[in-house]
């Protein structure tokens, strides 16, 4: 089960409940067999005005500290100055913070993550290499807002363009990629929209490769979290570029606008953004002790406020919640009866670790039900999916995980099968 599928339903959950109680209890559910059961296979922010680009305004001073109770409330989680906010633990698909996270908003330079994601697609498929070169057009050279400072007619490698987009938030680099991959920005935007739908970004429309303001262009905080997680999960070999703090190109050194890379422990991405209409926003991810959180905010008043509020929310997420392992990968959840097997039982194991997110200091008490059709007919091959583990939390949220055979079980020999079938048909009715 993936985060991307889960997030479509998570907005209906929107809660981290308070849990307390006993360790997980496992129940087995199987169909009572009347006859021997057969085995079932069940810019960096474009800062554009309506017409022509204008110089960026100086960063506002850091806002005065507000008490938590004075902050505008969220639907889930703590209050925040952001107009839109969404925080998720992708390992457990638990939403920790939700504030108008399904309300359309300008994507700003955070839409550059999709331009990068498509580049990662191409690299992983072998259709591009890091040293592949794209030519700089007049349109790319003339882009306003944040820039990589590409020269007209020059060629830039894919790796340089990746750095130019992620670290420098270069609008010019985005246009070079769009034209190089699709021939035009309009065609590339269609490709962005198609890819967005494929990965579960259900309320996003891109109009260009950079996030430069355009009529009809919008996204949501939830959708950007989906994009951030897919970038991390699908392409760990390329995600490293998001953690670089500065870069020099064409003898011009620029700093990554993601201040959290230097100020918040574990931060390794992703992207900032700003437009006059949408305010200041950021998609952020951090990992501590193997636990990752993804946070999206938008609608803040300044770069300073964005850095301060994003850091505060990320620290809150790690401080106030924790993950507990219910099952480790390979743990036996239940033993299922076997029909006509050399062994009379087969362990049903969980192939991947199962974790749940709970408030810090509280003990989870999930109920686990193992569902399978049994008895399971031999022969059985280790790794075959034979059932499902349904984990129910005290707040009635549920999640399902596959159960696999934890061992091979050979079929009985012919005499053993005959004896077992005679016993079953003669005496089974007594049991």
Buried (B, 14 or more C-beta within 10 A) or exposed (E): EEBBEBBEEBBEBBBBBEBEEEEBEBEBBBEEBEEBBEBEEEBBBBBBEEEEBEEBEEEEEEBEEEEEEEBEEBBBBBBBBBBBBBBBBBBBBBBBBBBBBBBBBBBBBBBBBBBBBBBBBBBEEEEBEEEBBBBBBEBBBEBBBBBBBBEEEEBBBBBBBBBBBBBBBBBBBBBBBBBBBBEEBEEBBBBBBEBBEEBBBBBBBBBBBBBBBBEEBBBBBBBBBBBBBBBBBBBEEBBEBBBBEEBEBEEEEBEBBBBBBEEBEBBBBBBBBBBBEBBBBBBBBBBEEEBBBBBBBBBBBBBBBBBBBBBBBBEBBBEBBBBBEBBEEEBBBBBBBBBBBBBBBBBBBBBEBBBBBBBEEBEBBBBBBBBBBBBBBBBBEEEBBBBBBBBBBBEEBEBEBBBBBBBBBEBBEEEEBEEBBEEBEEEEEEE
